[in-house]
Structure formats: C-alpha cells, structure tokens
C-alpha cells in the first residue's frame, strides 16, 4: 500500500513539474502582434502574411487577414512578408530583443498603393485560399474567388505560363499522397481551362509530401504543408 502511494505521489510530482515548466516557457515567449494598414487612409487591409524564423525558416506560418499574432520561439528573429492586392509587398525583420516588458513585439505594417507586384519568371505564389474537400481533389466553392484572380492575372498577361505545384502533408502512404497531389493540381488546371485559359499555358507538378514547409507534428503544421503553389515559368 505504501509503495503504491509513493508511486502515485511520484507521478503527481512529475505532472506538476511538467505543467510548471510549460507555464514558465509560455511566460518567457515573445509574441509578435500587429495590424496591416493602408499608409494613406490608415484603414485595415486584408492581406496574406507569411512569417518565418531566421536564418533557416524552421518555423513558418501563414495568416490571412488584417492583423497577425504569433509566438517567437527560442529567441529567434523572424522575417514577415505582407502581400495585398493593389499594394506594394512589404518585408520586415522582427527582433524579439525589441519586445516590451510584457513580452510583446508590436509592429503595425503600412502598405503603399500604386506599386503592383511584378510577375517575374521564378516567382512562386501560394494559393492560400484554395480549399479541397478532406482527402479529395474536389475544389470547394469558397476557392473560386482566388482562382478567378489567377484567371484575371493570366488574361492580363497573355504570355504568362505557369506551373501548378501540388503538396500534401507527409503523413500516411507516400504513393497515395503523390496521387492526391497530382489530382488536386489537375483539378485546379481544369478550373482555369474552363474559364478560357489555354491548356498549354498551365503545367502541373506533384510533390506529394516530399517538400513540407514544416516538420512539426501538429495539426497547424500539417494544414500548412497541404498546399498548391503557382510558379511563373514565363511572362
């Protein structure tokens, strides 16, 4: 009986130490927060925000909206890139050493109009609002607005040739992941062709789970790895 009590006491002690350690780690984390604003009107702008830890990009995240908030782990510096339609892209480096006493690094980012993004060969764009049914290649109707932006871009640039690159997460069967990524980029190509874009202007390539953005074993990381990227081959 005494031995059982000692074992239980030891287990409770381990749990308590782990919980305290996690609380202390959370307390020491720095959080980057900010808004995306128009430099002219000071009004919020919906944008795509990509952040990466430096120097190797071990941690990466994508946020869609007019504000951002993320934890900066291991006292690493982070790069943050902001892209919004009709505005010049902006890129900054965030240094956790500049955080306030509460562990917050506040950086509002103002975007300037009148400087469109140049579509140059080699440029890669993430189709961040492209959504498929779970485990399938069927595109949801919520994806159409972003795909229609691609259609408009290709109509405005008649010499543009693109490559759609499909990625899954690295979980499960590698062959099935490769097959699914191929089916998904084919579905995107079919949509663009249905809108009048010529087939020979759209190449496709499937990577399955071989090129993850993150190796973290978390739902957020797996979602991030499941993506379709658009690479400009010629313009």
C-alpha positions in Angstrom: 0.0 0.0 0.0 2.8 2.4 1.0 4.7 1.6 -2.3 1.5 2.3 -4.3 1.1 5.6 -2.5 4.8 6.5 -3.2 4.3 5.7 -6.9 1.2 7.9 -7.2 3.0 10.7 -5.3 5.9 10.5 -7.7 3.6 10.6 -10.8 1.8 13.6 -9.4 5.1 15.3 -8.8 6.2 14.7 -12.4 2.9 16.0 -13.8 3.2 19.1 -11.6 6.8 19.8 -12.7 5.9 19.4 -16.4 2.9 21.8 -16.0 5.1 24.3 -14.2 7.7 24.0 -16.9 5.2 24.6 -19.7 3.7 27.6 -17.8 7.2 29.1 -17.4 8.0 28.5 -21.1 4.8 30.3 -22.1 5.6 33.2 -19.8 9.0 33.7 -21.4 7.8 33.5 -25.0 7.8 36.7 -27.1 4.7 37.3 -29.2 4.7 39.4 -32.4 1.5 41.3 -33.0 0.3 44.0 -35.3 -2.1 45.3 -37.9 -1.9 45.7 -41.7 -2.9 49.2 -42.6 -3.1 51.5 -45.7 -0.4 54.1 -45.5 -2.8 56.6 -47.0 -6.0 56.0 -45.1 -4.8 54.1 -42.0 -7.6 51.7 -42.5 -7.1 47.9 -42.1 -6.2 45.9 -45.3 -6.9 42.2 -45.9 -3.5 40.6 -46.8 -1.5 37.4 -46.9 1.0 37.4 -44.1 3.9 34.9 -44.2 6.3 34.7 -41.2 9.5 32.5 -40.9 12.1 32.0 -38.2 15.6 33.1 -39.2 18.0 32.0 -40.5 16.7 28.7 -41.7 12.9 29.0 -41.7 12.4 26.1 -39.4 9.2 27.6 -38.2 6.8 29.1 -40.8 3.2 30.3 -40.7 0.7 31.9 -43.0 -2.1 34.2 -41.8 -4.9 35.7 -44.0 -6.4 38.9 -42.6 -5.7 42.5 -41.5 -3.8 41.6 -38.3 -1.4 39.0 -37.1 -0.2 37.4 -33.8 2.3 34.6 -33.4 4.8 33.2 -30.9 8.5 33.7 -31.5 10.2 30.6 -30.2 13.8 30.1 -29.0 14.5 33.9 -29.1 14.9 33.6 -32.9 14.5 36.6 -35.2 11.7 36.3 -37.7 11.0 37.6 -41.2 7.5 38.8 -42.0 6.2 39.4 -45.6 2.9 41.0 -46.4 1.2 40.9 -49.7 -2.2 42.5 -50.6 -3.9 43.2 -54.0 -3.2 46.7 -55.2 -0.3 47.4 -52.8 3.4 47.0 -52.9 4.6 44.0 -50.9 6.4 44.7 -47.6 9.0 42.7 -45.8 10.4 43.2 -42.3 12.6 41.5 -39.8 11.3 41.2 -36.2 13.7 41.0 -33.4 12.5 39.6 -30.0 15.0 41.8 -28.3 12.7 44.7 -29.1 9.7 43.3 -27.2 8.2 45.2 -24.3 8.2 44.2 -20.7 5.1 42.1 -21.3 6.9 40.0 -24.0 5.0 41.7 -26.9 6.7 43.0 -30.0 4.1 45.3 -31.6 4.7 46.2 -35.3 1.9 47.7 -37.4 2.7 47.4 -41.1 1.6 50.1 -43.6 1.3 49.3 -47.3 1.7 51.7 -50.1 -0.5 51.7 -53.2 0.5 52.3 -56.8 3.3 49.7 -56.9 1.8 46.5 -58.3 3.7 43.2 -57.7 5.8 42.3 -60.7 5.1 38.8 -62.1 8.6 37.6 -63.0 9.7 34.1 -64.0 10.6 32.0 -61.0 8.2 33.8 -58.7 6.1 31.4 -56.5 2.7 32.3 -55.2 0.9 30.3 -52.6 -2.8 29.8 -53.3 -3.7 30.3 -49.7 -7.5 30.4 -50.1 -7.7 27.2 -52.2 -9.7 24.6 -50.3 -10.4 21.0 -51.2 -12.8 18.5 -49.6 -10.9 16.5 -47.0 -8.8 13.8 -48.6 -10.2 14.5 -52.1 -9.4 16.6 -55.1 -12.8 18.4 -55.3 -12.4 22.1 -55.0 -14.9 23.9 -52.7 -16.9 26.9 -54.0 -15.0 29.1 -51.4 -11.9 28.7 -53.5 -13.4 30.2 -56.7 -12.7 33.9 -55.8 -8.9 33.2 -55.5 -8.8 31.1 -58.7 -10.7 33.8 -60.5 -7.9 36.2 -59.5 -5.4 33.8 -61.2 -7.7 33.8 -64.3 -7.7 37.6 -64.4 -3.9 37.7 -63.9 -3.4 35.3 -66.9 -5.8 37.2 -69.1 -3.9 40.5 -68.4 -0.6 38.8 -69.1 -1.2 36.8 -72.3 2.3 35.5 -72.5 2.3 34.1 -68.9 3.0 30.4 -68.5 2.5 28.9 -65.0 3.2 25.7 -63.2 0.8 24.4 -60.5 2.7 22.5 -57.8 0.7 20.2 -55.5 1.8 19.3 -52.0 0.3 17.1 -49.3 1.4 16.6 -45.7 3.9 13.8 -45.1 1.5 11.6 -43.1 0.2 8.3 -44.4 1.1 6.4 -47.6 3.6 8.2 -49.8 2.2 6.8 -53.1 -1.3 7.9 -52.2 -0.1 11.4 -51.2 1.6 11.7 -54.5 -1.5 10.6 -56.3 -3.7 13.1 -54.4 -1.4 16.0 -55.0 -1.5 15.2 -58.8 -5.3 15.0 -58.8 -5.5 18.3 -57.0 -3.3 20.3 -59.3 -5.2 18.7 -62.3 -8.5 19.9 -60.7 -7.1 23.5 -60.5 -5.9 23.3 -64.1 -9.3 22.1 -65.2 -10.9 25.1 -63.5 -8.6 27.6 -65.1 -9.2 26.0 -68.5 -12.9 26.1 -68.0 -12.5 29.9 -67.7 -10.9 30.2 -71.1 -7.2 29.8 -70.2 -5.3 27.6 -72.8 -4.1 24.3 -71.6 -0.6 24.8 -72.9 -0.1 27.8 -70.6 -0.6 25.6 -67.5 1.9 23.0 -66.4 1.4 20.8 -63.4 3.8 19.0 -61.0 3.0 16.8 -58.0 5.3 16.5 -54.9 3.2 14.6 -52.5 4.6 15.0 -49.0 8.2 15.3 -50.1 8.6 19.0 -49.6 6.9 20.0 -46.3 7.2 23.6 -45.1 7.3 22.4 -41.5 8.3 19.1 -39.8 6.3 19.9 -36.7 3.9 17.1 -35.8 0.9 19.4 -35.2 -2.5 19.9 -36.9 -1.5 23.5 -37.9 1.8 22.3 -39.5 0.0 19.6 -41.4 -2.5 22.1 -42.7 0.3 24.4 -43.8 2.0 21.5 -45.7 -1.2 20.8 -47.7 -1.0 23.4 -50.4 -0.9 24.3 -54.0 1.7 26.8 -55.2 1.8 28.7 -58.5 5.2 29.1 -60.1 5.5 31.6 -63.0 7.6 29.9 -65.7 7.4 32.7 -68.4 5.8 36.1 -68.7 
